Amino acid sequence: MSEPAASVIFALSESRELAADIARVASLKLQPLEERAFEEGEFKLRPLVPVRDQTVFAVQSLAGSSDAPVAQRLVRLLFLLFGLHDAGAARTIAVVPYLSFARKDRRTQTRDPVNTRYVAQLLESTGLARLVALDVHNPAALDNAFRIPVDHLSALPMFVNHFAERFPGGKLVVASPDVGGIKRVQIFRDLLARCLGEDTEVVFIEKRRVGGVVSGGAIVGNVVGRTVIVLDDLCATGGTLTRAAAGLREAGAAAVHVAVTHAPLAAGLTTLSAADSIAGIVVTDSVGTALHVGNSARQPKLTVLPIAPLIGQAVRRIADSASLAPLLDRWPPADL
């Protein structure tokens, strides 16, 4: 059997701080990248070290900001992957902690776009060998969209570890803010029950969205006198989660905590922190560390879990051709 190709890692400037932490965990050195901007908005990206015949990881979180909108981040990632392929990389692996355009994954009305598939086609056109993503909105839809291997990492084991330490006595209820999140909540419930050594109930809140207007609110399940964890993959404006928390408190929940993997907008976290119905918020820094450092300092309800240890472990295991399965079962993984 031939020796595996050497591995190197690059990151675009928007994600460099997070990528540096990922590289450190993976025992790789973050390599230099020339990034030149031209007056009219064009740019040039060039790896400053050789990549020929190597496995190359490219890190870019696709959460937009005022200086780097989502579309610009995606195009820059595409250009980097094309450039690495042209420079002779044996295989390129995109590490995308937050994957944008993943919410529009199916047609719900006539002439609807399927943005998830379009992003898959764009990434695959670069010669990409593999994608590493974190808690995508619909893993099954993403698998169907891509024709290359996709590694779905999840922050759920990290959330389980957090809440098991905070509520060792158990008696927790896990809630999905809508029917679409039931599968995610069931996986979380099973992991939490295994960690605590006792069963954990699941409830969900009915939600309907028509023309951008959200309605509904019936709670399916019993929450009276219980501590409830509302779990979601994404908090944008915070409206869905605050609405769910208020409904749970009205239904008799003793306390409501929110756990969400991605929070691409600071305004969403501010909305959650201001809600009297929410006792605590747990989020990862998947969109980059800068957004959350300031928020956590100002908002005592907020706990930010660094995602670099998880993604760094995944990068290291991929480089070593090792299994990622232990990362999905518990945190920290049993074999760490």
PEVEN-V527742 format. One record per residue. N is the residue number from 1. RES is the residue in three letters. PHI is phi in degrees with one decimal (none if undefined). OMEGA is omega in whole degrees, 0 to 359 (* if undefined). D_CENTER is the distance of its C-alpha to the mean C-alpha in Angstrom with 2 decimals. Layout:
# PEVEN-V527742
n:res:phi:omega:d_center
N:RES:PHI:OMEGA:D_CENTER
N:RES:PHI:OMEGA:D_CENTER
This chain:
# PEVEN-V527742
n:res:phi:omega:d_center
1:MET:none:181:35.02
2:SER:-72.7:178:34.01
3:GLU:-70.0:177:32.03
4:PRO:-64.6:180:28.33
5:ALA:-64.7:176:27.82
6:ALA:-62.7:185:27.07
7:SER:-119.1:174:23.54
8:VAL:-134.3:183:22.63
9:ILE:-135.9:177:19.53
10:PHE:-125.7:175:19.29
11:ALA:-148.5:172:17.07
12:LEU:-76.3:189:17.79
13:SER:-57.6:181:18.97
14:GLU:-63.6:185:16.14
15:SER:-119.3:189:13.78
16:ARG:-66.7:182:16.69
17:GLU:-64.8:177:16.40
18:LEU:-63.5:181:12.95
19:ALA:-64.3:178:14.28
20:ALA:-62.7:177:17.45
21:ASP:-68.4:177:15.95
22:ILE:-62.4:180:14.20
23:ALA:-61.9:180:17.62
24:ARG:-61.9:179:19.50
25:VAL:-66.0:182:17.89
26:ALA:-79.7:182:18.45
27:SER:59.3:176:22.01
28:LEU:-121.8:177:21.88
29:LYS:-94.4:177:23.23
30:LEU:-67.7:188:21.24
31:GLN:-86.6:182:23.74
32:PRO:-73.6:181:25.27
33:LEU:-135.3:175:24.65
34:GLU:-77.7:177:27.13
35:GLU:-127.4:180:25.68
36:ARG:-108.5:176:28.56
37:ALA:-107.1:178:28.47
38:PHE:-103.9:189:31.50
39:GLU:-56.4:186:33.16
40:GLU:-88.2:176:32.49
41:GLY:102.2:176:28.71
42:GLU:-76.6:183:28.71
43:PHE:-150.7:177:27.28
44:LYS:-133.3:178:27.81
45:LEU:-125.1:182:25.50
46:ARG:-147.9:174:27.24
47:PRO:-66.0:184:26.40
48:LEU:-97.4:173:29.05
49:VAL:-132.0:179:29.35
50:PRO:-64.6:178:30.37
51:VAL:-125.9:184:27.78
52:ARG:-57.2:176:30.30
53:ASP:64.4:179:29.87
54:GLN:-113.9:170:26.74
55:THR:-83.8:186:23.20
56:VAL:-119.3:175:21.10
57:PHE:-96.7:177:17.42
58:ALA:-121.9:184:16.17
59:VAL:-101.6:174:13.16
60:GLN:-157.6:174:12.01
61:SER:-89.3:189:9.06
62:LEU:-96.8:173:10.18
63:ALA:-98.5:185:10.29
64:GLY:-75.7:175:14.01
65:SER:-142.8:183:16.55
66:SER:-62.6:181:20.32
67:ASP:-95.0:180:21.20
68:ALA:-147.6:180:18.64
69:PRO:-60.3:184:17.76
70:VAL:-55.7:183:15.05
71:ALA:-61.7:179:17.83
72:GLN:-65.9:179:19.18
73:ARG:-62.8:179:16.05
74:LEU:-64.8:180:15.81
75:VAL:-63.0:179:19.56
76:ARG:-64.3:177:19.55
77:LEU:-63.8:179:17.11
78:LEU:-59.6:180:19.42
79:PHE:-64.0:178:22.46
80:LEU:-63.4:181:21.28
81:LEU:-65.3:176:20.68
82:PHE:-59.2:182:24.06
83:GLY:-63.7:178:25.74
84:LEU:-65.3:178:24.58
85:HIS:-63.1:180:25.81
86:ASP:-66.6:181:29.07
87:ALA:-81.3:172:29.51
88:GLY:98.7:178:29.81
89:ALA:-57.8:179:26.54
90:ALA:-64.9:174:26.95
91:ARG:-156.6:178:23.41
92:THR:-112.4:181:20.35
93:ILE:-126.8:179:16.78
94:ALA:-88.7:177:13.93
95:VAL:-108.2:188:10.95
96:VAL:-121.1:183:8.27
97:PRO:-57.7:174:5.16
98:TYR:-122.6:182:4.72
99:LEU:-99.8:180:7.22
100:SER:-77.6:179:9.83
101:PHE:63.1:183:12.66
102:ALA:-88.4:182:10.89
103:ARG:-79.2:179:12.47
104:LYS:-93.9:189:15.93
105:ASP:-109.1:179:16.14
106:ARG:-159.6:178:19.77
107:ARG:-86.5:177:23.04
108:THR:-113.3:175:23.99
109:GLN:-154.2:184:27.08
110:THR:-56.4:177:29.55
111:ARG:65.5:176:28.50
112:ASP:-65.5:172:24.81
113:PRO:-79.6:174:22.60
114:VAL:-121.5:189:19.91
115:ASN:-62.2:179:17.49
116:THR:-58.1:180:15.08
117:ARG:-67.9:180:18.22
118:TYR:-64.8:178:19.34
119:VAL:-64.3:178:16.31
120:ALA:-59.9:181:16.77
121:GLN:-65.0:179:20.44
122:LEU:-64.2:181:20.00
123:LEU:-64.6:180:17.89
124:GLU:-66.3:181:20.31
125:SER:-65.6:179:23.24
126:THR:-79.9:186:22.60
127:GLY:89.1:181:23.45
128:LEU:-56.6:181:19.93
129:ALA:-94.4:188:20.26
130:ARG:-162.8:176:16.76
131:LEU:-121.8:173:13.08
132:VAL:-113.8:182:10.31
133:ALA:-132.2:185:6.83
134:LEU:-121.4:175:3.81
135:ASP:40.2:176:4.42
136:VAL:-69.3:186:6.16
137:HIS:-59.6:182:8.72
138:ASN:-142.3:184:11.51
139:PRO:-56.7:181:11.49
140:ALA:-63.9:179:15.27
141:ALA:-64.7:180:15.49
142:LEU:-68.4:177:13.46
143:ASP:-59.4:180:15.75
144:ASN:-70.8:182:18.66
145:ALA:-75.6:184:17.85
146:PHE:-95.9:174:17.70
147:ARG:-107.4:176:20.82
148:ILE:-111.5:178:19.38
149:PRO:-61.9:176:17.51
150:VAL:-122.3:177:13.76
151:ASP:-97.6:180:12.10
152:HIS:-93.8:173:9.37
153:LEU:-86.9:181:7.99
154:SER:-140.8:175:7.20
155:ALA:-84.2:184:7.37
156:LEU:-57.1:178:10.30
157:PRO:-60.2:177:12.96
158:MET:-68.1:177:12.23
159:PHE:-64.8:178:12.61
160:VAL:-58.9:179:15.68
161:ASN:-59.4:180:17.14
162:HIS:-61.8:185:16.84
163:PHE:-75.6:177:18.57
164:ALA:-65.2:178:21.02
165:GLU:-72.9:182:22.24
166:ARG:-80.2:182:22.60
167:PHE:-126.8:185:24.26
168:PRO:-65.0:180:26.08
169:GLY:-79.0:178:28.56
170:GLY:74.9:182:26.15
171:LYS:57.8:180:27.33
172:LEU:-104.5:173:23.90
173:VAL:-121.3:179:22.86
174:VAL:-108.1:185:19.37
175:ALA:-125.3:170:18.92
176:SER:-103.1:181:16.96
177:PRO:-72.3:176:17.50
178:ASP:-158.4:183:18.45
179:VAL:-65.0:183:19.68
180:GLY:-63.0:182:16.78
181:GLY:-95.3:185:14.55
182:ILE:-60.4:182:17.35
183:LYS:-61.1:179:16.21
184:ARG:-59.2:182:12.95
185:VAL:-67.3:179:15.32
186:GLN:-64.7:177:17.92
187:ILE:-62.9:179:15.89
188:PHE:-62.0:179:15.02
189:ARG:-58.7:181:18.72
190:ASP:-64.7:178:19.99
191:LEU:-64.6:181:18.15
192:LEU:-67.8:179:19.33
193:ALA:-62.3:179:22.80
194:ARG:-65.3:181:23.18
195:CYS:-70.5:183:22.33
196:LEU:-84.7:180:24.67
197:GLY:78.0:177:27.28
198:GLU:-153.9:184:27.73
199:ASP:-68.9:179:26.62
200:THR:-128.5:183:24.10
201:GLU:-80.7:178:24.61
202:VAL:-120.6:171:22.26
203:VAL:-130.9:173:22.93
204:PHE:-141.8:181:21.52
205:ILE:-107.9:177:22.43
206:GLU:-67.2:177:23.92
207:LYS:-145.3:176:22.56
208:ARG:-123.4:177:23.98
209:ARG:-125.0:180:23.07
210:VAL:-127.6:180:26.00
211:GLY:60.3:180:26.41
212:GLY:83.3:180:23.60
213:VAL:-101.2:181:25.42
214:VAL:-94.5:177:23.88
215:SER:-140.7:184:26.43
216:GLY:89.8:180:26.98
217:GLY:151.2:178:26.12
218:ALA:-65.2:181:27.93
219:ILE:-101.5:179:26.54
220:VAL:-101.0:182:26.98
221:GLY:127.3:184:27.65
222:ASN:-100.8:180:29.32
223:VAL:-124.8:186:27.79
224:VAL:-59.3:177:31.10
225:GLY:71.7:185:31.24
226:ARG:-107.7:170:27.88
227:THR:-88.1:186:24.80
228:VAL:-112.5:173:21.90
229:ILE:-106.3:176:18.15
230:VAL:-92.4:187:16.38
231:LEU:-114.3:176:12.94
232:ASP:-149.8:179:10.51
233:ASP:-84.3:190:7.02
234:LEU:-144.9:170:7.96
235:CYS:-121.8:177:10.88
236:ALA:-96.9:179:12.74
237:THR:-90.1:182:16.37
238:GLY:90.5:184:16.27
239:GLY:-63.1:182:19.06
240:THR:-62.0:184:17.90
241:LEU:-71.6:178:16.94
242:THR:-67.9:178:20.15
243:ARG:-64.4:179:22.15
244:ALA:-64.7:181:20.99
245:ALA:-63.7:179:21.75
246:ALA:-62.4:179:25.13
247:GLY:-64.8:179:26.02
248:LEU:-66.8:178:25.29
249:ARG:-65.4:178:27.46
250:GLU:-63.4:179:30.16
251:ALA:-81.2:174:30.11
252:GLY:109.5:178:30.94
253:ALA:-62.7:180:27.79
254:ALA:-71.5:180:28.74
255:ALA:-158.1:180:25.43
256:VAL:-126.8:175:21.94
257:HIS:-115.8:182:18.77
258:VAL:-114.9:175:15.34
259:ALA:-126.2:182:12.04
260:VAL:-141.1:183:8.83
261:THR:-74.2:188:5.24
262:HIS:-113.6:175:5.19
263:ALA:-133.9:186:8.84
264:PRO:-73.5:181:9.96
265:LEU:-119.9:178:13.55
266:ALA:-60.4:181:15.65
267:ALA:-60.9:179:17.92
268:GLY:-64.0:178:15.59
269:LEU:-66.2:178:15.49
270:THR:-62.7:178:19.22
271:THR:-62.0:179:19.89
272:LEU:-62.9:182:18.36
273:SER:-64.6:182:20.32
274:ALA:-80.1:184:23.45
275:ALA:-78.8:179:23.48
276:ASP:-64.4:183:26.20
277:SER:-77.0:182:24.87
278:ILE:-107.9:182:21.74
279:ALA:-88.5:181:22.62
280:GLY:-160.9:182:19.39
281:ILE:-132.4:175:15.77
282:VAL:-122.1:182:13.04
283:VAL:-144.2:174:9.78
284:THR:-98.0:178:7.79
285:ASP:-98.4:183:8.64
286:SER:-61.9:181:5.58
287:VAL:-92.3:182:7.93
288:GLY:119.0:186:10.83
289:THR:-79.0:187:13.25
290:ALA:-60.8:183:15.94
291:LEU:-61.8:191:14.64
292:HIS:-91.1:180:14.25
293:VAL:-60.6:179:17.31
294:GLY:-66.3:181:19.67
295:ASN:-64.1:183:18.19
296:SER:-66.8:178:18.35
297:ALA:-71.1:183:21.88
298:ARG:-88.3:189:23.02
299:GLN:-120.6:185:21.42
300:PRO:-64.5:178:22.57
301:LYS:-72.8:192:20.57
302:LEU:-90.4:172:17.24
303:THR:-119.1:181:15.80
304:VAL:-106.8:177:13.06
305:LEU:-95.9:178:11.81
306:PRO:-66.3:183:11.43
307:ILE:-92.7:183:8.73
308:ALA:-58.2:178:11.35
309:PRO:-58.3:179:13.45
310:LEU:-70.2:183:11.14
311:ILE:-68.4:177:10.28
312:GLY:-61.9:176:13.90
313:GLN:-61.4:179:15.26
314:ALA:-64.1:179:13.76
315:VAL:-61.0:180:15.31
316:ARG:-61.6:182:18.48
317:ARG:-69.8:177:18.79
318:ILE:-65.3:179:18.40
319:ALA:-61.2:181:20.98
320:ASP:-93.3:183:23.21
321:SER:57.9:179:22.83
322:ALA:-103.0:183:21.82
323:SER:-72.9:175:19.98
324:LEU:-94.3:185:16.30
325:ALA:-54.5:180:17.35
326:PRO:-60.7:181:18.03
327:LEU:-74.3:183:14.42
328:LEU:-93.9:188:13.65
329:ASP:-96.0:181:16.77
330:ARG:-161.4:175:16.83
331:TRP:-136.1:355:15.92
332:PRO:-66.1:182:17.62
333:PRO:-62.7:185:18.40
334:ALA:-63.2:184:22.05
335:ASP:-95.2:181:23.02
336:LEU:-77.0:*:21.74
